Amino acid sequence: MTMTREPRRDEPPPEGTAGWPEPSEGIDFDGLYHAQFRSLTLQLAAYCGDLAQAQDLVQEAFCRAFARWSRVSRYDDPVAWVRRVAWNLATSRWRRLRTAQSWLRRQREEHVPGPGPDRVALTAALAQLPTGQRRAVVLHYLADLSVTQIARQEGVPEGTVKSWLHRGRTALAAELTTTNGVNDHD
């Protein structure tokens, strides 16, 4: 006497069967799930390299199949549909991870050395100048604007810009020589 029993969740389907009923027998979702979950999980685990992730992906694929079961059950091979969805989910996850890792690489902190002593001294000396002179010096020497361009931008005569530049250079020279400890009396 031969006894047949329902396959358990963790067992492979019996020999000689595809693991789920033939379409003529009427496919039920529970039967398909119990017969194919392990097999699909092992396939995805080999693809992903992570059993827990593969289980999550196959579970999500079956959830999507269940939501569309009236349509999916009429397919010639519903397992192929579930497998394709699981593989697509795995591919999408890899793309998201790759994008996130790329973004994180671009967000890395760059360690740049602090400003040198000359830069600090120049910044401090520029801060001592009156606003008009400071703006004229910065625009002329750092932004490479001509006297005419600065006069037009500031809305003042060119003579005023020349005066600001002269006074600014003189004040900077005096400030920088005393800051560096150099003076003409030595």
C-alpha contacts under 8 A as a table, 3 or more apart, distances in Angstrom:
res1	aa1	res2	aa2	distance
7	P	11	E	6.28
7	P	12	P	7.49
7	P	13	P	6.41
7	P	14	P	7.48
7	P	35	A	7.60
8	R	11	E	5.34
8	R	34	H	7.59
9	R	34	H	5.55
9	R	35	A	7.11
9	R	37	F	7.99
9	R	38	R	7.39
10	D	38	R	6.59
12	P	19	G	7.85
12	P	35	A	7.43
12	P	38	R	7.68
12	P	39	S	7.60
13	P	17	T	6.84
13	P	18	A	7.31
13	P	19	G	4.85
13	P	35	A	6.29
14	P	17	T	6.10
14	P	19	G	7.08
17	T	20	W	7.35
18	A	21	P	7.74
19	G	32	L	7.71
19	G	35	A	5.29
19	G	36	Q	6.79
20	W	27	I	7.54
20	W	31	G	6.53
20	W	32	L	5.52
20	W	35	A	6.00
20	W	36	Q	7.61
21	P	24	S	7.98
21	P	25	E	6.01
21	P	26	G	6.99
21	P	27	I	5.89
21	P	31	G	7.80
21	P	32	L	7.78
22	E	25	E	5.35
22	E	26	G	6.96
22	E	27	I	7.02
23	P	26	G	5.29
23	P	27	I	5.95
23	P	74	R	7.95
23	P	76	D	7.53
27	I	31	G	7.30
27	I	32	L	7.14
27	I	73	S	6.48
28	D	31	G	5.50
28	D	32	L	6.40
28	D	73	S	7.76
29	F	32	L	5.16
29	F	33	Y	6.02
29	F	66	F	7.08
29	F	69	W	7.40
29	F	73	S	7.93
30	D	33	Y	5.05
30	D	34	H	6.08
31	G	34	H	5.30
31	G	35	A	6.01
32	L	35	A	5.20
32	L	36	Q	5.89
32	L	37	F	7.98
32	L	79	V	7.72
33	Y	36	Q	5.41
33	Y	37	F	5.46
33	Y	62	F	7.28
34	H	37	F	5.85
34	H	38	R	7.83
35	A	38	R	7.41
35	A	39	S	7.96
36	Q	39	S	5.30
36	Q	40	L	6.02
36	Q	79	V	7.44
37	F	40	L	5.34
37	F	41	T	5.97
37	F	58	V	7.04
37	F	59	Q	7.91
38	R	41	T	5.04
38	R	42	L	6.18
39	S	42	L	5.26
39	S	43	Q	6.37
40	L	43	Q	5.06
40	L	44	L	6.18
40	L	58	V	6.69
40	L	83	R	6.66
41	T	44	L	5.14
41	T	45	A	5.92
41	T	51	L	7.36
41	T	54	A	5.48
41	T	55	Q	5.49
41	T	58	V	6.07
42	L	45	A	4.96
42	L	46	A	6.23
42	L	51	L	7.55
42	L	54	A	7.56
43	Q	46	A	5.29
43	Q	47	Y	6.39
44	L	47	Y	4.84
44	L	48	C	5.86
44	L	49	G	7.88
44	L	51	L	7.83
44	L	54	A	5.08
44	L	55	Q	7.95
44	L	57	L	7.90
44	L	58	V	7.66
44	L	86	A	7.62
44	L	87	W	7.14
45	A	48	C	5.11
45	A	49	G	5.16
45	A	50	D	5.31
45	A	51	L	4.86
45	A	52	A	7.99
45	A	53	Q	7.46
45	A	54	A	4.98
45	A	55	Q	7.83
46	A	49	G	5.34
46	A	50	D	7.65
48	C	51	L	7.81
48	C	53	Q	7.45
48	C	54	A	6.72
48	C	90	A	7.26
50	D	53	Q	5.39
50	D	54	A	6.15
51	L	54	A	4.99
51	L	55	Q	6.16
52	A	55	Q	5.12
52	A	56	D	6.34
53	Q	56	D	5.09
53	Q	57	L	6.18
54	A	57	L	5.06
54	A	58	V	6.11
55	Q	58	V	5.26
55	Q	59	Q	5.98
56	D	59	Q	5.07
56	D	60	E	6.12
57	L	60	E	5.11
57	L	61	A	6.19
57	L	86	A	5.49
57	L	89	L	6.44
57	L	90	A	6.69
58	V	61	A	4.95
58	V	62	F	6.17
58	V	82	V	7.75
58	V	83	R	7.69
58	V	86	A	5.39
59	Q	62	F	5.13
59	Q	63	C	6.18
60	E	63	C	4.94
60	E	64	R	6.27
60	E	86	A	7.34
61	A	64	R	5.15
61	A	65	A	6.22
61	A	82	V	5.58
61	A	83	R	7.49
61	A	85	V	5.53
61	A	86	A	5.11
61	A	89	L	7.83
62	F	65	A	4.83
62	F	66	F	6.03
62	F	82	V	6.30
63	C	66	F	5.07
63	C	67	A	6.32
64	R	67	A	5.15
64	R	68	R	6.50
65	A	68	R	5.14
65	A	69	W	5.48
65	A	72	V	6.49
65	A	82	V	6.54
66	F	69	W	4.74
68	R	71	R	5.66
68	R	72	V	5.98
69	W	72	V	4.87
69	W	73	S	5.51
70	S	73	S	5.72
70	S	74	R	7.07
71	R	74	R	5.59
71	R	75	Y	7.18
72	V	75	Y	5.43
72	V	78	P	5.83
72	V	81	W	7.54
73	S	78	P	6.07
74	R	78	P	7.66
75	Y	78	P	5.53
77	D	80	A	5.44
77	D	81	W	6.89
78	P	81	W	5.08
78	P	82	V	6.39
79	V	82	V	5.06
79	V	83	R	6.00
80	A	83	R	4.98
80	A	84	R	6.02
81	W	84	R	5.14
81	W	85	V	6.22
82	V	85	V	5.15
82	V	86	A	6.18
83	R	86	A	5.10
83	R	87	W	6.17
84	R	87	W	5.14
84	R	88	N	6.06
85	V	88	N	5.04
85	V	89	L	6.11
86	A	89	L	5.05
86	A	90	A	6.27
87	W	90	A	5.02
87	W	91	T	6.21
88	N	91	T	5.05
88	N	92	S	6.09
89	L	92	S	5.06
89	L	93	R	6.11
90	A	93	R	5.09
90	A	94	W	6.29
91	T	94	W	5.13
91	T	95	R	6.28
92	S	95	R	5.07
92	S	96	R	6.23
93	R	96	R	5.11
93	R	97	L	6.15
94	W	97	L	5.04
94	W	98	R	6.01
95	R	98	R	5.07
95	R	99	T	6.12
96	R	99	T	5.13
96	R	100	A	6.10
97	L	100	A	5.03
97	L	101	Q	6.03
98	R	101	Q	5.12
98	R	102	S	6.07
99	T	102	S	5.10
99	T	103	W	6.17
100	A	103	W	5.07
100	A	104	L	6.14
101	Q	104	L	4.99
101	Q	105	R	6.13
102	S	105	R	5.14
102	S	106	R	6.44
103	W	106	R	5.20
103	W	107	Q	6.34
104	L	107	Q	4.96
104	L	108	R	6.56
105	R	108	R	5.60
115	P	119	R	5.92
115	P	120	V	6.50
116	G	119	R	5.38
116	G	120	V	6.41
117	P	120	V	5.07
117	P	121	A	6.11
118	D	121	A	5.11
118	D	122	L	6.14
119	R	122	L	5.12
119	R	123	T	6.09
120	V	123	T	5.17
120	V	124	A	6.15
121	A	124	A	5.14
121	A	125	A	6.07
121	A	176	L	6.89
121	A	179	T	7.13
122	L	125	A	5.01
122	L	126	L	6.04
122	L	172	L	7.99
122	L	176	L	7.18
123	T	126	L	5.14
123	T	127	A	6.23
124	A	127	A	5.11
124	A	128	Q	6.67
125	A	128	Q	5.27
125	A	129	L	7.04
125	A	172	L	5.99
125	A	175	E	6.00
125	A	176	L	6.72
126	L	129	L	5.44
126	L	134	R	6.11
126	L	172	L	6.99
127	A	130	P	7.94
127	A	134	R	7.56
129	L	133	Q	6.20
129	L	134	R	5.50
129	L	168	G	6.69
129	L	171	A	7.28
129	L	172	L	7.86
130	P	133	Q	5.54
130	P	134	R	6.06
131	T	134	R	5.14
131	T	135	R	6.05
132	G	135	R	5.24
132	G	136	A	6.15
132	G	164	W	6.68
133	Q	136	A	5.11
133	Q	137	V	6.11
133	Q	164	W	4.61
133	Q	165	L	6.20
133	Q	167	R	7.10
133	Q	168	G	5.23
134	R	137	V	5.23
134	R	138	V	6.13
134	R	168	G	6.72
135	R	138	V	5.22
135	R	139	L	5.98
136	A	139	L	5.22
136	A	140	H	5.94
136	A	150	I	6.94
136	A	161	V	6.57
136	A	164	W	6.40
136	A	165	L	6.05
137	V	140	H	5.23
137	V	141	Y	5.83
137	V	142	L	7.68
137	V	164	W	7.75
137	V	165	L	5.80
137	V	168	G	6.59
137	V	169	R	7.59
138	V	141	Y	5.45
138	V	142	L	5.15
138	V	143	A	6.59
139	L	142	L	5.69
139	L	143	A	4.71
139	L	144	D	6.33
139	L	145	L	5.75
139	L	150	I	6.99
140	H	143	A	5.86
140	H	144	D	4.99
140	H	145	L	4.86
140	H	146	S	6.18
140	H	147	V	7.16
140	H	150	I	7.47
141	Y	144	D	5.42
141	Y	145	L	7.54
145	L	149	Q	5.87
145	L	150	I	6.31
146	S	149	Q	5.15
146	S	150	I	6.24
147	V	150	I	5.16
147	V	151	A	6.10
147	V	158	E	6.28
147	V	161	V	6.36
147	V	162	K	6.94
148	T	151	A	5.11
148	T	152	R	6.18
148	T	158	E	6.06
149	Q	152	R	5.13
149	Q	153	Q	6.11
150	I	153	Q	5.06
150	I	154	E	5.97
150	I	158	E	7.98
150	I	161	V	7.06
151	A	154	E	5.24
151	A	155	G	5.65
151	A	156	V	5.05
151	A	157	P	5.69
151	A	158	E	5.27
151	A	160	T	7.81
151	A	161	V	6.11
152	R	155	G	5.10
152	R	156	V	6.75
152	R	157	P	7.91
156	V	160	T	6.46
156	V	161	V	7.30
157	P	160	T	5.42
157	P	161	V	6.85
158	E	161	V	5.12
158	E	162	K	6.26
159	G	162	K	5.04
159	G	163	S	6.12
160	T	163	S	5.00
160	T	164	W	6.16
161	V	164	W	5.01
161	V	165	L	6.12
162	K	165	L	5.10
162	K	166	H	6.14
163	S	166	H	5.14
163	S	167	R	6.09
164	W	167	R	5.25
164	W	168	G	5.78
165	L	168	G	5.03
165	L	169	R	6.01
166	H	169	R	5.31
166	H	170	T	6.21
167	R	170	T	5.13
167	R	171	A	6.11
168	G	171	A	5.18
168	G	172	L	6.01
169	R	172	L	5.07
169	R	173	A	6.02
170	T	173	A	5.20
170	T	174	A	6.27
171	A	174	A	5.17
171	A	175	E	6.08
172	L	175	E	5.07
172	L	176	L	5.88
173	A	176	L	5.25
173	A	177	T	6.07
174	A	177	T	5.40
174	A	178	T	6.36
175	E	178	T	5.40
175	E	179	T	6.02
176	L	179	T	4.96
176	L	180	N	6.07
177	T	180	N	5.28
177	T	181	G	6.16
177	T	182	V	5.02
177	T	183	N	6.06
178	T	181	G	5.00
178	T	182	V	5.87
178	T	183	N	6.46
179	T	182	V	7.63
183	N	186	D	6.43
